C-alpha cells in the first residue's frame, strides 16, 4: 500500500481522539477511541463501551470495526488500511488480545497505529500483533 498522506493521517488521528472523548468508561476511567481508515479513504470511528459486568465491555477497536461492517458489510482482506488507537495514556497502548483476533479477521493487512496523549506513537502490522493467528481457514 502507498504511504498515507499526512493530512489523511492527521484526520484519522483527530477522529480517534474525538471519539475517545465519547467513551463510556465509568469503571476503568480509561477512554479509548479508534478510527478505521479504509482503502477508499472512508473513516469509521468507535469508542470503548464498558459494562458493569466488565466481561461484556466492548473495546474501541472492535466498536470501530463493527461500524465499518454495519456500513459496508463484509470486507475484502485489503479493505482496511489503517487502524488508529488513541488513548489518554502516557505511552502508546497496543490492542488487547480480543481486538487482535478481530483485526486478524477483519483487517489482516492493516497497520495499527497507537497514539498517546503526549503524541508518542507506535505502530505494528496485524501479523506482528498476532502471529500464527487462528482464522476461519483452520475451520473444516
Ligand atoms: Zn480490545
Backbone and ligand atoms as CSV (ligand in chain L), in Angstrom:
chain,resi,resn,atom,element,x,y,z
A,1,UNK,N,N,0.832,-1.195,0.000
A,1,UNK,CA,C,0.000,0.000,0.000
A,1,UNK,C,C,0.869,1.249,0.000
A,2,UNK,N,N,0.335,2.281,-0.587
A,2,UNK,CA,C,1.040,3.560,-0.611
A,2,UNK,C,C,1.048,4.162,0.793
A,3,UNK,N,N,2.108,4.903,1.132
A,3,UNK,CA,C,2.088,5.604,2.423
A,3,UNK,C,C,0.932,6.590,2.462
A,4,UNK,N,N,0.329,6.694,3.609
A,4,UNK,CA,C,-0.807,7.595,3.746
A,4,UNK,C,C,-0.335,9.041,3.781
A,5,UNK,N,N,-1.095,9.910,3.136
A,5,UNK,CA,C,-0.747,11.328,3.151
A,5,UNK,C,C,-0.893,11.874,4.565
A,6,UNK,N,N,-0.054,12.829,4.893
A,6,UNK,CA,C,-0.042,13.382,6.251
A,6,UNK,C,C,-1.403,13.945,6.636
A,7,UNK,N,N,-2.077,14.583,5.691
A,7,UNK,CA,C,-3.384,15.185,6.007
A,7,UNK,C,C,-4.401,14.108,6.383
A,8,UNK,N,N,-4.420,13.020,5.623
A,8,UNK,CA,C,-5.354,11.927,5.914
A,8,UNK,C,C,-5.002,11.259,7.234
A,9,UNK,N,N,-3.718,11.111,7.492
A,9,UNK,CA,C,-3.291,10.500,8.748
A,9,UNK,C,C,-3.685,11.387,9.927
A,10,UNK,N,N,-3.446,12.664,9.801
A,10,UNK,CA,C,-3.811,13.585,10.888
A,10,UNK,C,C,-5.320,13.624,11.108
A,11,UNK,N,N,-6.085,13.502,10.033
A,11,UNK,CA,C,-7.551,13.464,10.153
A,11,UNK,C,C,-7.987,12.218,10.914
A,12,UNK,N,N,-7.363,11.094,10.604
A,12,UNK,CA,C,-7.726,9.843,11.291
A,12,UNK,C,C,-7.365,9.927,12.773
A,13,UNK,N,N,-6.224,10.478,13.082
A,13,UNK,CA,C,-5.819,10.627,14.487
A,13,UNK,C,C,-6.790,11.561,15.209
A,14,UNK,N,N,-7.181,12.635,14.554
A,14,UNK,CA,C,-8.124,13.584,15.164
A,14,UNK,C,C,-9.471,12.913,15.417
A,15,UNK,N,N,-9.919,12.079,14.480
A,15,UNK,CA,C,-11.199,11.383,14.671
A,15,UNK,C,C,-11.113,10.392,15.824
A,16,UNK,N,N,-9.996,9.683,15.925
A,16,UNK,CA,C,-9.831,8.732,17.034
A,16,UNK,C,C,-9.830,9.476,18.375
A,17,UNK,N,N,-9.157,10.602,18.414
A,17,UNK,CA,C,-9.118,11.376,19.673
A,17,UNK,C,C,-10.481,11.969,19.997
A,18,UNK,N,N,-11.220,12.395,18.977
A,18,UNK,CA,C,-12.541,12.992,19.222
A,18,UNK,C,C,-13.512,11.945,19.747
A,19,UNK,N,N,-13.525,10.773,19.132
A,19,UNK,CA,C,-14.470,9.736,19.573
A,19,UNK,C,C,-14.058,9.177,20.931
A,20,UNK,N,N,-12.768,9.225,21.244
A,20,UNK,CA,C,-12.298,8.787,22.566
A,20,UNK,C,C,-13.026,9.560,23.671
A,21,UNK,N,N,-13.337,10.814,23.426
A,21,UNK,CA,C,-13.987,11.656,24.436
A,21,UNK,C,C,-15.430,11.225,24.693
A,22,UNK,N,N,-15.993,10.401,23.779
A,22,UNK,CA,C,-17.353,9.900,23.970
A,22,UNK,C,C,-17.382,8.521,24.608
A,23,UNK,N,N,-16.216,7.986,24.949
A,23,UNK,CA,C,-16.155,6.628,25.517
A,23,UNK,C,C,-17.015,6.537,26.773
A,24,UNK,N,N,-17.589,5.351,26.973
A,24,UNK,CA,C,-18.335,5.064,28.203
A,24,UNK,C,C,-17.411,4.200,29.056
A,25,UNK,N,N,-16.660,4.836,29.934
A,25,UNK,CA,C,-15.642,4.133,30.719
A,25,UNK,C,C,-15.741,4.496,32.193
A,26,UNK,N,N,-16.937,4.299,32.801
A,26,UNK,CA,C,-17.099,4.706,34.198
A,26,UNK,C,C,-16.342,3.804,35.178
A,27,UNK,N,N,-15.976,2.613,34.759
A,27,UNK,CA,C,-15.335,1.668,35.671
A,27,UNK,C,C,-13.821,1.801,35.658
A,28,UNK,N,N,-13.239,1.843,34.465
A,28,UNK,CA,C,-11.780,1.934,34.375
A,28,UNK,C,C,-11.304,3.379,34.293
A,29,UNK,N,N,-12.145,4.256,33.787
A,29,UNK,CA,C,-11.703,5.623,33.532
A,29,UNK,C,C,-10.718,5.712,32.377
A,30,UNK,N,N,-10.552,4.608,31.669
A,30,UNK,CA,C,-9.582,4.537,30.566
A,30,UNK,C,C,-10.332,4.665,29.252
A,31,UNK,N,N,-10.363,5.874,28.731
A,31,UNK,CA,C,-11.096,6.131,27.495
A,31,UNK,C,C,-10.208,5.812,26.290
A,32,UNK,N,N,-10.817,5.179,25.312
A,32,UNK,CA,C,-10.096,4.798,24.095
A,32,UNK,C,C,-10.956,5.151,22.890
A,33,UNK,N,N,-10.333,5.664,21.864
A,33,UNK,CA,C,-11.007,5.913,20.591
A,33,UNK,C,C,-10.245,5.229,19.483
A,34,UNK,N,N,-10.963,4.756,18.491
A,34,UNK,CA,C,-10.318,4.118,17.347
A,34,UNK,C,C,-10.912,4.669,16.063
A,35,UNK,N,N,-10.070,4.812,15.071
A,35,UNK,CA,C,-10.515,5.221,13.739
A,35,UNK,C,C,-9.984,4.204,12.742
A,36,UNK,N,N,-10.903,3.656,11.960
A,36,UNK,CA,C,-10.553,2.675,10.938
A,36,UNK,C,C,-10.593,3.385,9.589
A,37,UNK,N,N,-9.464,3.383,8.898
A,37,UNK,CA,C,-9.363,4.042,7.596
A,37,UNK,C,C,-9.389,2.972,6.509
A,38,UNK,N,N,-10.346,3.101,5.601
A,38,UNK,CA,C,-10.462,2.149,4.502
A,38,UNK,C,C,-9.606,2.578,3.314
A,39,UNK,N,N,-9.391,1.652,2.432
A,39,UNK,CA,C,-8.566,1.939,1.251
A,39,UNK,C,C,-9.166,3.029,0.383
A,40,UNK,N,N,-10.503,3.192,0.419
A,40,UNK,CA,C,-11.133,4.255,-0.372
A,40,UNK,C,C,-11.146,5.598,0.352
A,41,UNK,N,N,-10.526,5.661,1.532
A,41,UNK,CA,C,-10.407,6.914,2.269
A,41,UNK,C,C,-11.464,7.124,3.336
A,42,UNK,N,N,-12.502,6.303,3.333
A,42,UNK,CA,C,-13.551,6.461,4.351
A,42,UNK,C,C,-12.973,6.145,5.730
A,43,UNK,N,N,-13.477,6.859,6.732
A,43,UNK,CA,C,-13.005,6.672,8.101
A,43,UNK,C,C,-14.202,6.381,8.998
A,44,UNK,N,N,-14.098,5.319,9.788
A,44,UNK,CA,C,-15.138,4.935,10.737
A,44,UNK,C,C,-14.537,4.944,12.133
A,45,UNK,N,N,-15.286,5.478,13.075
A,45,UNK,CA,C,-14.761,5.632,14.429
A,45,UNK,C,C,-15.570,4.833,15.430
A,46,UNK,N,N,-14.928,4.489,16.524
A,46,UNK,CA,C,-15.601,3.803,17.617
A,46,UNK,C,C,-14.869,4.058,18.919
A,47,UNK,N,N,-15.601,3.944,20.020
A,47,UNK,CA,C,-15.002,4.144,21.336
A,47,UNK,C,C,-15.286,2.931,22.211
A,48,UNK,N,N,-14.572,2.841,23.319
A,48,UNK,CA,C,-14.856,1.732,24.220
A,48,UNK,C,C,-16.163,1.996,24.963
A,49,UNK,N,N,-16.898,0.902,25.197
A,49,UNK,CA,C,-18.178,0.958,25.894
A,49,UNK,C,C,-18.115,-0.095,26.994
A,50,UNK,N,N,-17.959,0.375,28.229
A,50,UNK,CA,C,-17.813,-0.559,29.334
A,50,UNK,C,C,-19.166,-0.998,29.870
A,51,UNK,N,N,-19.171,-2.215,30.425
A,51,UNK,CA,C,-20.350,-2.797,31.062
A,51,UNK,C,C,-20.038,-2.985,32.538
A,52,UNK,N,N,-21.074,-2.885,33.357
A,52,UNK,CA,C,-20.903,-3.140,34.779
A,52,UNK,C,C,-20.440,-4.570,35.024
A,53,UNK,N,N,-20.685,-5.453,34.071
A,53,UNK,CA,C,-20.227,-6.838,34.214
A,53,UNK,C,C,-18.813,-7.031,33.681
A,54,UNK,N,N,-18.146,-5.975,33.321
A,54,UNK,CA,C,-16.763,-5.965,32.847
A,54,UNK,C,C,-16.539,-6.834,31.613
A,55,UNK,N,N,-16.865,-8.111,31.700
A,55,UNK,CA,C,-16.589,-9.016,30.582
A,55,UNK,C,C,-17.342,-8.665,29.313
A,56,UNK,N,N,-18.410,-7.909,29.419
A,56,UNK,CA,C,-19.178,-7.505,28.239
A,56,UNK,C,C,-18.695,-6.190,27.649
A,57,UNK,N,N,-17.624,-5.653,28.193
A,57,UNK,CA,C,-17.071,-4.403,27.674
A,57,UNK,C,C,-16.647,-4.574,26.223
A,58,UNK,N,N,-16.935,-3.560,25.424
A,58,UNK,CA,C,-16.519,-3.552,24.027
A,58,UNK,C,C,-15.399,-2.530,23.858
A,59,UNK,N,N,-14.304,-2.968,23.292
A,59,UNK,CA,C,-13.163,-2.071,23.072
A,59,UNK,C,C,-13.425,-1.147,21.880
A,60,UNK,N,N,-12.684,-0.066,21.836
A,60,UNK,CA,C,-12.817,0.911,20.755
A,60,UNK,C,C,-12.511,0.298,19.393
A,61,UNK,N,N,-11.507,-0.555,19.349
A,61,UNK,CA,C,-11.123,-1.146,18.061
A,61,UNK,C,C,-12.270,-1.984,17.488
A,62,UNK,N,N,-12.880,-2.824,18.333
A,62,UNK,CA,C,-13.980,-3.659,17.852
A,62,UNK,C,C,-15.215,-2.813,17.586
A,63,UNK,N,N,-15.406,-1.752,18.360
A,63,UNK,CA,C,-16.519,-0.835,18.122
A,63,UNK,C,C,-16.389,-0.191,16.734
A,64,UNK,N,N,-15.185,0.248,16.395
A,64,UNK,CA,C,-14.959,0.894,15.097
A,64,UNK,C,C,-15.085,-0.112,13.952
A,65,UNK,N,N,-14.543,-1.311,14.149
A,65,UNK,CA,C,-14.672,-2.331,13.099
A,65,UNK,C,C,-16.139,-2.711,12.901
A,66,UNK,N,N,-16.918,-2.743,13.978
A,66,UNK,CA,C,-18.348,-3.023,13.863
A,66,UNK,C,C,-19.042,-1.942,13.040
A,67,UNK,N,N,-18.643,-0.701,13.242
A,67,UNK,CA,C,-19.232,0.402,12.469
A,67,UNK,C,C,-18.937,0.240,10.981
A,68,UNK,N,N,-17.726,-0.203,10.668
A,68,UNK,CA,C,-17.371,-0.435,9.262
A,68,UNK,C,C,-18.261,-1.521,8.667
A,69,UNK,N,N,-18.396,-2.616,9.381
A,69,UNK,CA,C,-19.179,-3.741,8.861
A,69,UNK,C,C,-20.652,-3.363,8.762
A,70,UNK,N,N,-21.141,-2.587,9.719
A,70,UNK,CA,C,-22.533,-2.138,9.660
A,70,UNK,C,C,-22.777,-1.274,8.425
A,71,UNK,N,N,-21.771,-0.495,8.046
A,71,UNK,CA,C,-21.923,0.398,6.901
A,71,UNK,C,C,-21.626,-0.273,5.569
A,72,UNK,N,N,-20.674,-1.179,5.574
A,72,UNK,CA,C,-20.185,-1.709,4.299
A,72,UNK,C,C,-20.394,-3.209,4.111
A,73,UNK,N,N,-20.756,-3.911,5.160
A,73,UNK,CA,C,-20.856,-5.366,5.067
A,73,UNK,C,C,-19.481,-5.999,5.149
A,74,UNK,N,N,-19.408,-7.247,4.710
A,74,UNK,CA,C,-18.128,-7.952,4.769
A,74,UNK,C,C,-17.088,-7.229,3.930
A,75,UNK,N,N,-15.852,-7.296,4.396
A,75,UNK,CA,C,-14.777,-6.530,3.775
A,75,UNK,C,C,-13.784,-7.441,3.070
A,76,UNK,N,N,-13.210,-6.946,2.011
A,76,UNK,CA,C,-12.085,-7.642,1.400
A,76,UNK,C,C,-10.892,-7.544,2.345
A,77,UNK,N,N,-9.956,-8.471,2.205
A,77,UNK,CA,C,-8.824,-8.546,3.127
A,77,UNK,C,C,-8.008,-7.257,3.157
A,78,UNK,N,N,-7.965,-6.552,2.034
A,78,UNK,CA,C,-7.150,-5.332,1.999
A,78,UNK,C,C,-7.988,-4.059,2.107
A,79,UNK,N,N,-9.234,-4.184,2.552
A,79,UNK,CA,C,-10.120,-3.017,2.616
A,79,UNK,C,C,-9.726,-2.034,3.707
A,80,UNK,N,N,-9.194,-2.542,4.808
A,80,UNK,CA,C,-8.801,-1.650,5.901
A,80,UNK,C,C,-7.317,-1.357,5.781
A,81,UNK,N,N,-7.031,-0.076,5.723
A,81,UNK,CA,C,-5.652,0.350,5.535
A,81,UNK,C,C,-4.956,0.653,6.857
A,82,UNK,N,N,-5.677,1.306,7.740
A,82,UNK,CA,C,-5.076,1.781,8.985
A,82,UNK,C,C,-6.107,1.742,10.100
A,83,UNK,N,N,-5.661,1.396,11.287
A,83,UNK,CA,C,-6.485,1.488,12.486
A,83,UNK,C,C,-5.714,2.332,13.495
A,84,UNK,N,N,-6.257,3.493,13.817
A,84,UNK,CA,C,-5.636,4.381,14.799
A,84,UNK,C,C,-6.292,4.126,16.150
A,85,UNK,N,N,-5.486,3.967,17.180
A,85,UNK,CA,C,-5.983,3.759,18.539
A,85,UNK,C,C,-5.455,4.903,19.405
A,86,UNK,N,N,-6.378,5.715,19.922
A,86,UNK,CA,C,-5.987,6.885,20.717
A,86,UNK,C,C,-6.402,6.688,22.170
A,87,UNK,N,N,-5.502,7.006,23.067
A,87,UNK,CA,C,-5.801,6.939,24.498
A,87,UNK,C,C,-5.252,8.189,25.184
A,88,UNK,N,N,-5.560,8.272,26.485
A,88,UNK,CA,C,-5.023,9.371,27.291
A,88,UNK,C,C,-3.817,8.903,28.102
A,89,UNK,N,N,-3.311,7.724,27.769
A,89,UNK,CA,C,-2.165,7.176,28.493
A,89,UNK,C,C,-0.899,7.967,28.159
A,90,UNK,N,N,0.116,7.759,28.979
A,90,UNK,CA,C,1.380,8.459,28.753
A,90,UNK,C,C,2.186,7.843,27.617
A,91,UNK,N,N,1.883,6.617,27.268
A,91,UNK,CA,C,2.583,5.984,26.151
A,91,UNK,C,C,1.581,5.291,25.259
A,92,UNK,N,N,2.011,4.869,24.064
A,92,UNK,CA,C,1.091,4.191,23.150
A,92,UNK,C,C,0.562,2.892,23.745
A,93,UNK,N,N,-0.745,2.624,23.509
A,93,UNK,CA,C,-1.410,1.452,24.070
A,93,UNK,C,C,-1.771,0.488,22.946
A,94,UNK,N,N,-1.157,-0.668,22.915
A,94,UNK,CA,C,-1.486,-1.636,21.857
A,94,UNK,C,C,-2.831,-2.294,22.116
A,95,UNK,N,N,-3.443,-2.858,21.075
A,95,UNK,CA,C,-4.745,-3.523,21.231
A,95,UNK,C,C,-4.649,-4.746,22.144
A,96,UNK,N,N,-5.772,-5.067,22.808
A,96,UNK,CA,C,-5.840,-6.264,23.654
A,96,UNK,C,C,-5.934,-7.512,22.776
A,97,UNK,N,N,-5.899,-8.659,23.403
A,97,UNK,CA,C,-5.936,-9.908,22.659
A,97,UNK,C,C,-7.199,-10.095,21.847
A,98,UNK,N,N,-8.355,-9.753,22.421
A,98,UNK,CA,C,-9.614,-9.912,21.688
A,98,UNK,C,C,-9.611,-9.045,20.433
A,99,UNK,N,N,-9.136,-7.831,20.552
A,99,UNK,CA,C,-9.098,-6.935,19.390
A,99,UNK,C,C,-8.089,-7.421,18.358
A,100,UNK,N,N,-6.997,-8.012,18.809
A,100,UNK,CA,C,-6.030,-8.558,17.854
A,100,UNK,C,C,-6.678,-9.650,17.009
A,101,UNK,N,N,-7.513,-10.471,17.634
A,101,UNK,CA,C,-8.199,-11.514,16.871
A,101,UNK,C,C,-9.134,-10.880,15.841
A,102,UNK,N,N,-9.888,-9.881,16.235
A,102,UNK,CA,C,-10.779,-9.190,15.285
A,102,UNK,C,C,-9.968,-8.544,14.160
A,103,UNK,N,N,-8.840,-7.962,14.500
A,103,UNK,CA,C,-8.006,-7.340,13.465
A,103,UNK,C,C,-7.544,-8.384,12.453
A,104,UNK,N,N,-7.152,-9.546,12.925
A,104,UNK,CA,C,-6.742,-10.614,12.014
A,104,UNK,C,C,-7.889,-10.969,11.067
A,105,UNK,N,N,-9.103,-11.007,11.600
A,105,UNK,CA,C,-10.241,-11.441,10.797
A,105,UNK,C,C,-10.803,-10.341,9.889
A,106,UNK,N,N,-10.759,-9.088,10.330
A,106,UNK,CA,C,-11.419,-8.025,9.568
A,106,UNK,C,C,-10.473,-6.988,8.969
A,107,UNK,N,N,-9.225,-6.992,9.378
A,107,UNK,CA,C,-8.278,-6.004,8.857
A,107,UNK,C,C,-6.873,-6.603,8.809
A,108,UNK,N,N,-6.734,-7.773,8.160
A,108,UNK,CA,C,-5.470,-8.506,8.278
A,108,UNK,C,C,-4.256,-7.785,7.689
A,109,UNK,N,N,-4.504,-6.882,6.757
A,109,UNK,CA,C,-3.370,-6.201,6.117
A,109,UNK,C,C,-3.217,-4.758,6.574
A,110,UNK,N,N,-3.899,-4.404,7.650
A,110,UNK,CA,C,-3.853,-3.015,8.121
A,110,UNK,C,C,-2.604,-2.748,8.957
A,111,UNK,N,N,-2.278,-1.490,9.033
A,111,UNK,CA,C,-1.298,-1.017,10.010
A,111,UNK,C,C,-2.102,-0.546,11.226
A,112,UNK,N,N,-1.589,-0.822,12.407
A,112,UNK,CA,C,-2.222,-0.346,13.637
A,112,UNK,C,C,-1.300,0.704,14.250
A,113,UNK,N,N,-1.853,1.876,14.453
A,113,UNK,CA,C,-1.077,2.994,14.990
A,113,UNK,C,C,-1.678,3.414,16.324
A,114,UNK,N,N,-0.908,3.273,17.400
A,114,UNK,CA,C,-1.362,3.695,18.727
A,114,UNK,C,C,-0.748,5.050,19.043
A,115,UNK,N,N,-1.616,6.003,19.401
A,115,UNK,CA,C,-1.135,7.347,19.717
A,115,UNK,C,C,-1.506,7.694,21.158
A,116,UNK,N,N,-0.553,8.226,21.877
A,116,UNK,CA,C,-0.752,8.572,23.278
A,116,UNK,C,C,-1.098,10.045,23.422
A,117,UNK,N,N,-1.505,10.399,24.626
A,117,UNK,CA,C,-1.864,11.791,24.921
A,117,UNK,C,C,-0.733,12.747,24.579
A,118,UNK,N,N,0.483,12.313,24.896
A,118,UNK,CA,C,1.637,13.195,24.689
A,118,UNK,C,C,2.151,13.177,23.245
A,119,UNK,N,N,1.440,12.476,22.369
A,119,UNK,CA,C,1.836,12.466,20.970
A,119,UNK,C,C,2.763,11.324,20.598
A,120,UNK,N,N,3.305,10.628,21.592
A,120,UNK,CA,C,4.143,9.480,21.253
A,120,UNK,C,C,3.280,8.421,20.577
A,121,UNK,N,N,3.905,7.646,19.704
A,121,UNK,CA,C,3.145,6.645,18.977
A,121,UNK,C,C,3.996,5.399,18.739
A,122,UNK,N,N,3.292,4.340,18.400
A,122,UNK,CA,C,3.929,3.089,18.000
A,122,UNK,C,C,3.027,2.455,16.960
A,123,UNK,N,N,3.616,1.694,16.054
A,123,UNK,CA,C,2.786,1.048,15.039
A,123,UNK,C,C,3.271,-0.374,14.798
A,124,UNK,N,N,2.320,-1.176,14.345
A,124,UNK,CA,C,2.582,-2.589,14.085
A,124,UNK,C,C,1.731,-3.016,12.893
A,125,UNK,N,N,2.177,-4.077,12.245
A,125,UNK,CA,C,1.284,-4.776,11.325
A,125,UNK,C,C,0.412,-5.689,12.182
A,126,UNK,N,N,-0.712,-6.124,11.613
A,126,UNK,CA,C,-1.581,-7.039,12.354
A,126,UNK,C,C,-0.850,-8.368,12.584
A,127,UNK,N,N,-0.064,-8.800,11.625
A,127,UNK,CA,C,0.695,-10.050,11.790
A,127,UNK,C,C,1.701,-9.936,12.936
A,128,UNK,N,N,2.249,-8.761,13.136
A,128,UNK,CA,C,3.158,-8.575,14.280
A,128,UNK,C,C,2.405,-8.659,15.599
A,129,UNK,N,N,1.167,-8.154,15.604
A,129,UNK,CA,C,0.385,-8.166,16.842
A,129,UNK,C,C,-0.112,-9.563,17.197
A,130,UNK,N,N,-0.396,-10.375,16.191
A,130,UNK,CA,C,-0.920,-11.714,16.456
A,130,UNK,C,C,-0.368,-12.702,15.424
A,131,UNK,N,N,0.879,-13.129,15.636
A,131,UNK,CA,C,1.457,-14.111,14.698
A,131,UNK,C,C,0.795,-15.472,14.864
A,132,UNK,N,N,0.838,-16.245,13.822
A,132,UNK,CA,C,0.278,-17.610,13.843
A,132,UNK,C,C,-1.165,-17.607,14.342
A,133,UNK,N,N,-1.943,-16.668,13.829
A,133,UNK,CA,C,-3.310,-16.480,14.309
A,133,UNK,C,C,-4.246,-17.590,13.858
A,134,UNK,N,N,-5.244,-17.832,14.671
A,134,UNK,CA,C,-6.353,-18.701,14.286
A,134,UNK,C,C,-7.271,-17.893,13.381
A,135,UNK,N,N,-7.648,-18.491,12.249
A,135,UNK,CA,C,-8.590,-17.829,11.343
A,135,UNK,C,C,-9.608,-18.855,10.875
A,136,UNK,N,N,-10.554,-18.396,10.098
A,136,UNK,CA,C,-11.545,-19.297,9.534
A,136,UNK,C,C,-10.920,-20.343,8.619
A,137,UNK,N,N,-9.704,-20.102,8.172
A,137,UNK,CA,C,-9.029,-21.075,7.300
A,137,UNK,C,C,-8.783,-22.399,8.020
A,138,UNK,N,N,-8.735,-22.361,9.338
A,138,UNK,CA,C,-8.497,-23.603,10.078
A,138,UNK,C,C,-9.782,-24.402,10.289
A,139,UNK,N,N,-10.910,-23.788,10.018
A,139,UNK,CA,C,-12.179,-24.487,10.227
A,139,UNK,C,C,-12.429,-25.470,9.088
A,140,UNK,N,N,-13.037,-26.592,9.397
A,140,UNK,CA,C,-13.289,-27.569,8.327
A,140,UNK,C,C,-14.338,-27.073,7.346
L,1,ZN,ZN,ZN,-9.526,-4.657,22.846
